[in-house]
Amino acid sequence: MRNAALLLCFVAFGYAARSQKFSLLPQVGFENSKTKINYNDGKSFSPLGVRFSPQASLRLTYSSRKGHGLFLGAATSRTIISYNFADAETGQNNYTATAGNMQVRLEGGYQFNTKPITLGQSKRTTTNTPAKKSCGGSHHCCSRGGNKSQSQSGSRATSWLRIQPSLGMAWVPGIPSDVLTKTQNGQTTYQYNAGNWNTAVIAGAGFEFGRGSTRQFTVGINYVKGIGNLDQKTFSSVSSGKLVNTSLSSSVSAWNLRIGIPFSLKAKTKNKPVQQTQHRNSGCSQYRSMYRCTRIN
């Protein structure tokens, strides 16, 4: 699973690099996670219940003209629970639990962008442009409408919404050990890192808001389900003078809400200069298509 996640990340980055069409999205928000522990195949329980933690993320995306694309990013994660107990026989009831350290996870996968959905109706605007007057030589030229102005109508930029569903994988590099044994003052204690996943499935959707050709902000909602390194762990210990085998496993899921401002990164292209030639005409021939001319004898 680890190699598959790495391969997915590199493929996503390489595809975006070749296309030279990038979109960078930094986001901040919070993540709601819940980690459950299964002790000796008993009923699973959550030592700390539902937990909220701040979250920051950065996502690089590529999108084709048809809306298909790939994404690659990183986000903070805090789903580990340090489960500590001294006696394996009573560890299910006599324990202490604390939230683990903040980690960084890598994310990569597929994203689709829908067409913009118009929010509200556009309003028509009218601008008045003064008519031009010009005379050349002994010719008197004036506009067809005299001093009347020319009106130009246009439309005000409208607000829009684009939906961006996505599906991918997440990977946490350098995870800690699952079971740790500590001895202090002749007392042996055990620590189990519940929710210590290294790979997870992520699915969600972004809601991008904009006006005209400007992308203003994006609100993202994502679901995370840990799948790797959460299998059963078994260790042996001595309790009341006898050998005791203890089995522990965990499950973890989370959802997050994030908001950020997207930045479009486009490759610059050099345009060749266009040479323009101007022909100077005498009299009213320069204004023949726009004005009515009267020759003065």
C-alpha positions in Angstrom: 0.0 0.0 0.0 2.9 2.3 0.8 4.4 1.9 -2.7 1.1 2.3 -4.3 0.5 5.6 -2.6 3.9 6.9 -3.5 3.4 5.8 -7.2 0.0 7.7 -7.2 1.6 10.8 -5.9 4.5 10.8 -8.4 2.2 10.1 -11.3 -0.1 13.0 -10.3 2.8 15.4 -10.0 4.3 14.4 -13.3 1.1 14.7 -15.2 0.5 18.2 -13.8 4.0 19.2 -14.6 3.7 18.2 -18.3 0.5 20.0 -18.7 1.8 23.3 -17.2 -1.7 24.1 -15.9 -1.5 24.4 -12.1 -3.9 25.5 -9.4 -2.6 26.0 -5.9 -5.0 25.9 -3.0 -3.9 26.6 0.6 -6.6 25.9 3.2 -7.2 26.1 6.9 -10.0 24.6 9.0 -10.6 21.8 11.5 -10.8 18.0 11.5 -13.3 15.9 13.5 -11.8 12.4 14.2 -12.9 9.3 16.1 -10.6 6.4 17.1 -11.9 3.1 18.4 -10.0 0.3 20.2 -10.8 -3.4 20.3 -9.3 -5.0 23.4 -9.0 -8.8 23.3 -11.7 -9.2 20.7 -14.2 -7.5 23.0 -16.6 -4.7 22.2 -14.9 -1.7 20.6 -14.9 1.6 22.5 -13.6 5.1 22.0 -11.3 6.3 24.9 -11.5 10.0 24.0 -14.7 10.1 22.0 -15.0 12.6 19.1 -12.1 15.1 18.9 -11.7 18.3 17.0 -8.3 19.6 16.0 -7.1 22.5 13.8 -6.0 21.6 10.3 -4.0 23.2 7.5 -3.5 21.8 4.0 -2.0 22.7 0.6 -3.2 21.1 -2.6 -1.8 21.3 -6.2 -4.3 20.4 -8.9 -4.4 20.0 -12.6 -7.6 20.2 -14.7 -8.2 19.6 -18.3 -10.7 21.6 -20.4 -13.3 18.9 -19.9 -12.9 19.1 -16.1 -10.9 15.9 -15.4 -7.8 16.3 -13.3 -5.4 15.1 -10.7 -4.3 16.5 -7.3 -1.3 16.2 -5.0 -1.1 17.8 -1.6 -0.3 17.6 2.1 -2.4 18.1 5.3 -2.0 17.9 9.0 -3.5 14.9 10.9 -4.1 14.1 14.5 -5.9 10.7 14.8 -3.5 8.8 17.1 -4.5 8.1 20.7 -1.9 7.0 23.3 -3.6 4.2 25.3 -1.6 3.4 28.5 -2.2 0.6 31.1 -0.1 -1.3 33.6 -2.0 -4.6 34.0 -2.9 -6.5 30.8 -5.8 -8.3 32.6 -7.5 -5.0 33.6 -6.2 -2.8 30.9 -9.6 -2.5 29.3 -11.0 -0.7 32.3 -7.9 0.8 34.1 -6.1 3.0 31.6 -5.2 6.5 30.7 -5.6 8.0 27.2 -4.1 11.1 25.6 -4.2 12.6 22.1 -1.1 11.9 20.0 1.2 14.4 18.2 0.3 16.2 15.1 1.4 14.5 11.9 1.7 15.4 8.2 0.0 13.2 5.6 0.4 13.2 1.8 -2.6 13.1 -0.4 -3.1 12.4 -4.1 -5.9 11.3 -6.4 -8.5 12.3 -9.0 -10.6 15.4 -9.1 -13.4 16.5 -11.4 -14.6 20.1 -11.9 -18.1 20.7 -13.0 -19.1 23.6 -15.2 -19.9 26.9 -13.3 -23.4 27.2 -12.0 -24.7 30.8 -12.2 -25.9 32.3 -8.9 -28.5 35.0 -9.6 -29.1 36.9 -12.8 -26.7 39.3 -14.6 -27.7 43.0 -14.8 -27.3 45.0 -18.0 -25.3 48.2 -17.9 -25.2 51.1 -20.4 -22.2 53.4 -21.0 -22.3 56.6 -23.1 -19.3 57.3 -25.4 -19.0 60.8 -26.9 -19.0 60.8 -30.8 -15.7 61.8 -32.4 -15.2 64.8 -34.6 -12.4 65.4 -37.0 -11.4 67.6 -39.9 -8.6 67.4 -42.3 -7.3 70.1 -44.6 -9.9 72.1 -46.5 -12.5 69.4 -45.8 -15.1 69.7 -43.1 -16.0 66.3 -41.5 -18.6 65.8 -38.8 -20.3 62.8 -37.2 -23.5 61.5 -38.6 -25.4 62.1 -35.4 -23.9 65.6 -34.7 -23.2 65.9 -31.0 -25.1 62.8 -30.0 -23.3 60.2 -28.0 -22.9 56.5 -28.8 -24.3 54.0 -26.2 -22.6 50.7 -25.5 -24.4 48.0 -23.5 -22.7 45.3 -21.4 -23.3 42.9 -18.6 -22.1 42.9 -15.0 -19.9 40.0 -13.9 -22.1 37.3 -12.3 -21.4 35.1 -9.3 -21.0 31.4 -9.9 -20.4 28.1 -8.1 -18.3 25.1 -9.3 -18.5 21.7 -7.6 -15.2 19.6 -7.3 -15.7 16.0 -6.2 -12.5 14.1 -5.5 -11.3 10.6 -4.6 -7.8 9.5 -3.6 -5.4 8.0 -1.1 -3.5 9.4 1.9 -0.2 8.3 3.3 1.6 9.1 6.6 5.4 8.6 6.4 7.4 7.6 9.5 4.6 6.4 11.8 5.6 5.5 15.4 5.6 1.9 16.8 2.3 0.4 17.7 3.1 -1.1 21.1 5.7 0.3 23.5 6.9 -1.1 26.9 8.2 1.2 29.6 9.7 0.4 33.0 9.9 3.0 35.7 10.6 2.5 39.4 10.2 -1.3 38.9 6.7 -0.8 37.4 6.1 -1.9 33.8 3.6 0.0 31.7 2.3 -0.5 28.2 1.4 2.0 25.5 -0.7 1.2 22.5 -0.9 3.8 19.7 -4.4 3.5 18.5 -5.4 5.0 15.1 -1.8 4.7 14.0 -2.7 4.3 10.3 -0.2 4.7 7.4 -2.6 4.7 4.4 -6.2 5.9 4.1 -8.9 6.5 1.6 -10.1 10.1 1.2 -13.2 11.3 -0.6 -14.9 14.6 -0.6 -16.0 17.7 -2.6 -14.9 21.3 -2.9 -17.3 24.2 -3.6 -15.5 26.9 -5.5 -17.1 30.4 -5.6 -16.2 33.1 -8.0 -17.4 36.2 -9.9 -16.8 36.7 -13.6 -13.4 35.3 -14.4 -12.1 35.6 -10.8 -12.0 32.6 -8.5 -12.7 34.0 -5.0 -12.6 31.1 -2.4 -13.2 27.4 -2.0 -14.9 25.5 0.8 -13.9 21.8 1.0 -15.5 18.9 2.9 -13.6 15.6 3.0 -14.0 12.1 4.6 -10.9 10.1 5.7 -11.0 6.3 6.5 -7.8 4.6 7.8 -7.1 1.2 6.2 -3.4 0.5 6.7 -1.5 -0.7 9.8 -4.7 -1.1 11.8 -4.7 -4.9 12.0 -4.5 -6.8 15.3 -1.3 -6.5 17.4 -0.6 -9.2 20.0 2.0 -9.1 22.8 2.7 -11.1 25.9 3.1 -9.9 29.5 3.2 -11.3 33.0 0.3 -10.5 35.3 -0.1 -12.0 38.8 2.7 -14.4 38.1 1.2 -15.9 34.9 1.8 -15.2 31.2 -1.0 -13.2 29.6 -1.5 -12.6 25.8 -3.1 -9.3 24.9 -4.6 -8.5 21.5 -5.3 -4.9 20.4 -6.6 -3.4 17.2 -8.1 -0.1 16.3 -10.2 1.8 13.7 -10.3 5.4 12.8 -12.4 7.7 10.6 -12.5 11.5 10.3 -14.1 14.3 8.3 -12.8 17.8 7.9 -14.0 21.3 6.8 -11.5 23.6 5.2 -11.7 27.0 3.4 -9.0 28.6 1.2 -8.3 30.9 -1.7 -7.2 29.3 -5.0 -4.4 30.6 -7.1 -4.1 29.8 -10.8 -0.6 29.2 -12.0 -0.3 29.4 -15.8 2.8 29.1 -18.0 3.8 32.3 -19.7 3.9 32.2 -23.5 5.8 34.7 -25.7 3.8 36.4 -28.3 5.5 37.5 -31.5 5.1 41.3 -32.1 2.7 42.2 -34.9 3.9 44.9 -37.3 1.2 47.4 -38.2 1.4 49.7 -41.2 -0.6 52.9 -41.4 -1.6 54.6 -44.6 -2.2 58.3 -44.5 -5.1 59.4 -46.5 -6.0 63.0 -47.4 -9.3 64.7 -47.1 -12.3 62.8 -45.9 -11.3 59.4 -47.3 -10.1 58.4 -43.9 -13.5 59.0 -42.4 -15.7 57.8 -45.2 -17.0 54.7 -43.4 -17.9 56.6 -40.2 -18.7 60.2 -41.1 -20.5 62.3 -43.7 -18.2 64.9 -45.2 -19.0 68.2 -46.9 -16.5 69.9 -49.1 -16.0 73.6 -48.6 -15.2 75.6 -51.8 
